[in-house]
Amino acid sequence: MQAKDLLLELLKFKSITPNDDGALNYIALELDEFEAFFIEKEGVRNLLLTKKFKDEGEHLAFGGHIDVVPPGKGWSSEPFGPTEKDGFIIARGAQDMKSGLAAFIYAAKHSDFKGSRLSLIITSDEEGEAKYGTKEVLQFMQEKQILPDFAVVAEPSCELKFGDSLKIGRRGSINGTLLIKGKQGHAAYPEKCINPVHEFAGVLKSLAGFDLDPGDEVFAPSKIVITDIRGGIEVCNVTPSELKIMFNVRNSNQSNIEDIKAYIEELCKGLNYELSLKLSSKPFLTDKDSKIVQKLNRSIQKITAVVPSLNTKGGTSDARFFAEFGVKVVEFGVRNDSIHAIDEKVSLEDFEKLCLVFKDLVENFN
């Protein structure tokens, strides 16, 4: 089966998180020369495909997710009936990330790998909570003592032009809730109230948009981003009893949850407040001189004639789980300009080049 045909077939599966809709069985049959392990937990189905080539050498893995977000309304065509138009394929998951899956499945099937083992790790729960997905597969591999040395997660990474972005890490994510407490009362008698909005007003400018660190050549500054502010009972003559502020910090490896706590504690001295912080994911960084970065960079330039930016932009991805297990991991895929959108689409030219990039990587990873 050609790569395009494989992509079209994958796009027909209604694999909305965490239901793979039979797609993982289809992929296992397509790569029947690989040993298949279906790893299921709490209703989440994952697939590990692995093939040993020799006793010595390095183990390369590809990672990705078959699940997609719900399509929503307003599509110009059936979201799970892929349509080809003007050099693009339109369907839910076309960019995020069935094109990446199809590309590395094609590469695994049609390449001569000279390392010790080649593996494909596919989950159906990346767009959901991601609690029982890729991490469970890596745990399984660790128990079997077959953790990969290097991995490529085929998330859509490119921005303006295919080949322009190779992610060598990701920022972490920390969610916070700050509750400023006051005393409710009549707006006509502000002296009898403790208005938490007034109490915090002078402090807010030091919280909103504050950079906890300056960033560096690969990480943007760890910025406090306010996501929600609310207080009061939506009337004009009653002051609020409390002010609730929610925020998020996409943090680099220069700042952590303790740094956020210390900064806010200093800001809120003298105020009656409660602070809650929750770590969603940790930052990670793969050395730009590591083999996986250098080899993939070379393949990208060879196929596209584009020099990619080595960066850590974007939100979280399953690459963070590979990093937790000590696997040197990067992300590379098609452009991401229509992910999660109505009429999500992928350029056929970009997809075909991605197949060639991955094929070149597999064949020259020695």
C-alpha positions as CSV (number, residue, x, y, z in Angstrom):
1,M,0.0,0.0,0.0
2,Q,1.3,3.5,-0.9
3,A,1.7,6.1,1.8
4,K,-1.2,8.2,0.5
5,D,-3.6,5.3,0.5
6,L,-2.5,4.4,4.0
7,L,-3.3,8.0,5.2
8,L,-6.7,7.9,3.6
9,E,-7.6,4.7,5.3
10,L,-6.5,6.0,8.7
11,L,-8.5,9.2,8.3
12,K,-11.7,7.1,7.8
13,F,-11.6,5.8,11.4
14,K,-13.7,7.8,13.8
15,S,-11.0,7.6,16.5
16,I,-12.3,10.3,18.8
17,T,-10.4,10.1,22.2
18,P,-10.1,7.5,23.7
19,N,-11.7,5.2,21.1
20,D,-9.4,4.0,18.4
21,D,-12.4,2.6,16.3
22,G,-10.4,-0.4,15.2
23,A,-7.5,1.6,13.7
24,L,-4.9,0.0,15.9
25,N,-5.9,-3.5,14.7
26,Y,-5.6,-2.2,11.1
27,I,-2.1,-0.8,11.8
28,A,-1.0,-4.0,13.4
29,L,-2.1,-6.0,10.3
30,E,-0.4,-3.5,8.0
31,L,2.9,-4.1,9.8
32,D,2.5,-7.8,10.4
33,E,6.3,-8.4,10.3
34,F,6.5,-6.5,13.6
35,E,5.7,-8.1,16.9
36,A,2.5,-6.5,18.2
37,F,1.5,-5.8,21.8
38,F,-1.9,-4.3,22.7
39,I,-1.6,-2.6,26.1
40,E,-5.0,-1.6,27.6
41,K,-5.8,0.1,30.8
42,E,-8.9,2.0,32.1
43,G,-10.5,1.8,28.7
44,V,-7.5,3.2,26.8
45,R,-6.0,1.0,24.1
46,N,-2.4,1.4,23.0
47,L,-0.3,-0.5,20.5
48,L,3.4,-1.3,20.5
49,L,4.9,-2.6,17.3
50,T,8.6,-3.7,17.6
51,K,11.1,-5.6,15.5
52,K,14.5,-6.8,16.5
53,F,17.1,-6.6,13.7
54,K,20.3,-7.7,15.6
55,D,21.7,-8.0,19.1
56,E,23.9,-4.9,19.1
57,G,23.2,-1.4,18.0
58,E,20.7,1.4,18.9
59,H,17.0,1.2,19.3
60,L,15.0,3.8,17.5
61,A,11.3,4.4,18.1
62,F,8.5,6.5,16.6
63,G,5.6,7.7,18.7
64,G,2.2,9.2,18.0
65,H,-1.5,9.1,18.6
66,I,-4.4,7.8,16.6
67,D,-7.0,9.7,18.6
68,V,-8.4,13.0,17.5
69,V,-10.6,15.8,19.0
70,P,-14.3,15.8,18.1
71,P,-14.8,17.4,14.6
72,G,-17.5,20.0,15.6
73,K,-19.9,21.5,13.1
74,G,-19.5,23.5,10.0
75,W,-17.3,21.2,7.8
76,S,-17.4,21.6,4.1
77,S,-17.2,17.8,3.8
78,E,-17.6,14.7,6.0
79,P,-14.8,14.9,8.7
80,F,-14.2,11.2,8.6
81,G,-14.6,11.0,4.8
82,P,-11.2,12.3,3.6
83,T,-11.6,14.7,0.6
84,E,-8.8,15.7,-1.7
85,K,-8.9,19.3,-3.0
86,D,-6.3,21.7,-4.4
87,G,-3.3,19.6,-3.2
88,F,-4.7,19.0,0.3
89,I,-6.5,16.2,2.1
90,I,-9.3,17.5,4.3
91,A,-10.4,15.4,7.3
92,R,-10.3,15.4,11.1
93,G,-6.8,14.3,12.1
94,A,-5.2,15.2,8.7
95,Q,-2.5,17.2,10.5
96,D,-2.9,16.2,14.1
97,M,-1.6,13.6,13.6
98,K,-2.6,10.8,11.3
99,S,-0.3,12.2,8.6
100,G,2.6,11.7,11.1
101,L,1.4,8.1,11.9
102,A,1.1,7.2,8.2
103,A,4.5,8.6,7.5
104,F,6.4,6.6,10.1
105,I,4.4,3.4,9.4
106,Y,5.4,3.8,5.8
107,A,9.0,4.4,6.7
108,A,9.1,1.4,9.0
109,K,7.6,-0.8,6.3
110,H,9.8,0.3,3.4
111,S,13.2,1.1,5.0
112,D,16.3,-1.0,5.7
113,F,17.1,-0.3,9.4
114,K,20.7,-1.1,10.5
115,G,20.2,-0.6,14.2
116,S,19.2,-3.2,16.8
117,R,15.5,-2.6,17.1
118,L,12.8,-0.4,15.5
119,S,9.6,0.3,17.4
120,L,6.3,2.2,16.9
121,I,4.4,3.4,19.9
122,I,0.8,4.5,19.2
123,T,-1.8,5.6,21.8
124,S,-5.5,6.5,21.6
125,D,-5.4,8.9,24.5
126,E,-3.1,11.8,23.7
127,E,-5.9,14.3,23.1
128,G,-7.6,13.3,26.4
129,E,-6.1,13.0,29.8
130,A,-3.1,11.0,28.6
131,K,-2.9,9.1,31.8
132,Y,-3.0,5.6,30.4
133,G,-1.5,6.1,27.0
134,T,2.2,6.4,25.9
135,K,3.4,6.3,29.5
136,E,1.9,2.8,30.0
137,V,3.6,1.6,26.8
138,L,6.9,2.9,28.0
139,Q,6.4,1.3,31.4
140,F,5.7,-2.0,29.6
141,M,8.9,-1.6,27.5
142,Q,10.9,-0.8,30.6
143,E,9.7,-4.0,32.3
144,K,10.7,-6.0,29.2
145,Q,14.1,-4.1,29.1
146,I,13.5,-2.8,25.5
147,L,13.2,0.9,26.1
148,P,14.4,2.8,23.0
149,D,17.5,4.9,23.0
150,F,16.0,7.6,20.7
151,A,12.5,8.6,19.7
152,V,10.7,10.8,17.2
153,V,7.2,11.9,18.1
154,A,5.5,12.8,14.8
155,E,3.4,15.7,16.1
156,P,2.7,18.5,13.5
157,S,5.7,20.8,14.3
158,C,6.3,23.0,11.3
159,E,4.9,26.6,11.0
160,L,5.2,28.5,7.8
161,K,7.0,26.0,5.6
162,F,7.5,22.3,5.9
163,G,10.8,21.6,7.5
164,D,11.2,24.9,9.3
165,S,10.8,23.6,12.9
166,L,12.3,20.7,14.8
167,K,11.3,20.5,18.4
168,I,14.1,19.4,20.8
169,G,12.1,19.9,24.0
170,R,8.9,21.3,25.5
171,R,8.0,23.7,28.2
172,G,6.3,22.4,31.3
173,S,2.8,23.4,32.4
174,I,1.8,24.6,35.8
175,N,-1.8,25.7,36.7
176,G,-2.5,28.0,39.6
177,T,-5.5,29.4,41.5
178,L,-5.1,32.4,43.7
179,L,-8.0,33.3,46.1
180,I,-7.9,36.7,47.7
181,K,-10.3,36.9,50.6
182,G,-12.3,39.9,51.8
183,K,-15.5,40.9,53.5
184,Q,-18.7,41.4,51.6
185,G,-20.7,44.5,52.1
186,H,-22.8,47.4,50.7
187,A,-21.1,49.4,48.0
188,A,-22.3,52.7,49.6
189,Y,-20.3,51.9,52.7
190,P,-16.9,50.7,51.4
191,E,-15.3,51.6,54.7
192,K,-17.3,48.7,56.3
193,C,-16.1,46.2,53.7
194,I,-12.8,44.5,52.8
195,N,-12.9,44.6,49.0
196,P,-10.5,41.9,47.7
197,V,-10.5,43.6,44.3
198,H,-9.3,46.9,45.7
199,E,-6.8,45.0,48.0
200,F,-5.3,43.2,45.0
201,A,-5.6,45.9,42.3
202,G,-2.1,47.4,42.9
203,V,-0.6,43.9,42.8
204,L,-2.2,42.6,39.7
205,K,0.1,44.4,37.3
206,S,3.0,42.5,38.9
207,L,1.4,39.2,38.4
208,A,-0.1,39.4,34.9
209,G,2.4,38.6,32.2
210,F,5.3,38.5,34.6
211,D,8.4,36.6,33.4
212,L,9.9,34.4,36.0
213,D,13.0,34.0,34.0
214,P,14.5,35.5,30.9
215,G,14.4,32.4,28.7
216,D,17.3,31.4,26.5
217,E,18.1,30.3,22.9
218,V,15.6,27.5,23.0
219,F,13.1,28.3,25.7
220,A,10.8,31.4,25.9
221,P,10.6,33.1,29.3
222,S,8.4,31.3,31.9
223,K,5.5,33.8,31.9
224,I,2.5,34.0,34.3
225,V,-0.5,34.1,32.0
226,I,-3.9,35.1,33.6
227,T,-6.7,32.9,32.3
228,D,-9.6,33.9,34.4
229,I,-10.6,36.5,37.0
230,R,-13.9,36.6,38.9
231,G,-15.5,37.9,42.0
232,G,-18.8,39.3,43.3
233,I,-22.4,38.3,42.7
234,E,-23.0,40.3,39.5
235,V,-24.8,43.2,41.1
236,C,-23.7,46.8,41.4
237,N,-24.4,47.5,45.1
238,V,-22.6,44.6,46.8
239,T,-18.9,44.3,47.1
240,P,-17.3,40.8,46.7
241,S,-16.3,38.5,49.5
242,E,-13.4,37.0,47.5
243,L,-11.5,37.4,44.2
244,K,-10.5,34.3,42.3
245,I,-7.6,34.5,39.8
246,M,-6.6,31.5,37.7
247,F,-3.4,31.4,35.7
248,N,-1.0,29.1,33.8
249,V,2.8,29.1,33.5
250,R,4.5,27.3,30.6
251,N,7.8,27.0,32.3
252,S,11.3,26.4,31.0
253,N,13.9,24.4,32.9
254,Q,14.9,27.6,34.6
255,S,11.8,28.0,36.7
256,N,9.7,25.5,38.7
257,I,6.7,25.4,41.0
258,E,8.6,26.5,44.0
259,D,9.8,29.7,42.2
260,I,6.1,30.5,41.4
261,K,5.1,29.9,45.0
262,A,7.9,32.1,46.3
263,Y,7.1,35.0,43.9
264,I,3.4,35.0,44.7
265,E,4.0,34.8,48.4
266,E,6.1,37.9,48.2
267,L,3.5,39.7,46.2
268,C,0.7,38.8,48.6
269,K,2.3,39.8,51.8
270,G,-0.3,41.4,54.1
271,L,-3.2,39.9,52.2
272,N,-5.6,37.2,53.3
273,Y,-5.2,34.6,50.5
274,E,-5.0,31.0,49.4
275,L,-2.7,29.7,46.6
276,S,-3.1,26.4,44.8
277,L,-0.5,25.2,42.3
278,K,-0.7,22.0,40.2
279,L,2.1,20.6,38.0
280,S,0.6,19.2,34.7
281,S,3.9,18.4,33.0
282,K,7.6,19.0,33.4
283,P,9.9,20.7,30.9
284,F,12.5,18.7,29.0
285,L,15.3,19.4,26.6
286,T,17.2,17.1,24.3
287,D,20.8,18.2,23.6
288,K,21.0,19.7,20.2
289,D,24.3,17.8,19.6
290,S,22.6,14.4,20.4
291,K,22.5,11.8,17.6
292,I,18.7,12.0,17.1
293,V,18.8,15.8,16.6
294,Q,21.7,15.7,14.3
295,K,20.5,12.8,12.2
296,L,16.9,14.1,11.8
297,N,18.2,17.6,11.1
298,R,20.3,16.1,8.3
299,S,17.4,14.2,6.8
300,I,15.1,17.3,6.9
301,Q,17.7,19.4,5.1
302,K,18.4,16.6,2.6
303,I,14.7,16.2,1.6
304,T,13.4,19.8,2.0
305,A,16.5,22.0,1.5
306,V,15.2,23.9,4.6
307,V,17.3,24.5,7.8
308,P,14.9,23.8,10.7
309,S,14.8,26.0,13.8
310,L,15.6,23.9,16.9
311,N,13.0,25.1,19.4
312,T,10.6,24.2,22.2
313,K,7.5,26.1,21.1
314,G,4.0,25.0,21.7
315,G,2.1,23.2,24.4
316,T,2.6,19.7,25.9
317,S,2.9,16.5,24.0
318,D,3.6,12.8,24.7
319,A,7.3,13.5,24.0
320,R,7.4,14.4,27.7
321,F,6.8,10.8,28.7
322,F,9.8,9.6,26.6
323,A,12.0,12.1,28.3
324,E,10.8,10.9,31.8
325,F,12.1,7.4,30.9
326,G,15.5,8.8,29.8
327,V,14.8,8.5,26.1
328,K,16.4,11.2,23.9
329,V,13.3,12.5,22.0
330,V,12.5,15.1,19.4
331,E,9.3,16.1,17.5
332,F,8.8,16.6,13.8
333,G,5.9,16.5,11.5
334,V,3.8,18.5,9.0
335,R,2.7,22.1,9.4
336,N,0.2,22.8,12.2
337,D,-1.8,25.7,10.8
338,S,-5.2,23.9,10.9
339,I,-4.9,21.5,13.8
340,H,-8.2,21.1,15.8
341,A,-9.9,23.5,13.3
342,I,-12.9,23.1,11.1
343,D,-11.8,21.6,7.7
344,E,-8.5,20.5,9.1
345,K,-6.2,19.7,6.1
346,V,-2.8,18.5,5.3
347,S,-0.7,19.3,2.2
348,L,0.0,16.2,0.1
349,E,3.4,17.6,-0.8
350,D,4.3,18.1,2.9
351,F,3.0,14.6,3.7
352,E,5.0,12.9,0.9
353,K,8.2,14.8,2.0
354,L,7.6,13.7,5.6
355,C,7.5,10.1,4.5
356,L,10.8,10.6,2.7
357,V,12.4,12.3,5.8
358,F,11.4,9.5,8.1
359,K,12.6,6.9,5.5
360,D,15.9,8.6,5.2
361,L,16.3,8.8,9.0
362,V,15.6,5.1,9.4
363,E,17.9,4.0,6.6
364,N,20.8,6.2,7.8
365,F,20.5,5.9,11.6
366,N,23.8,4.1,12.2
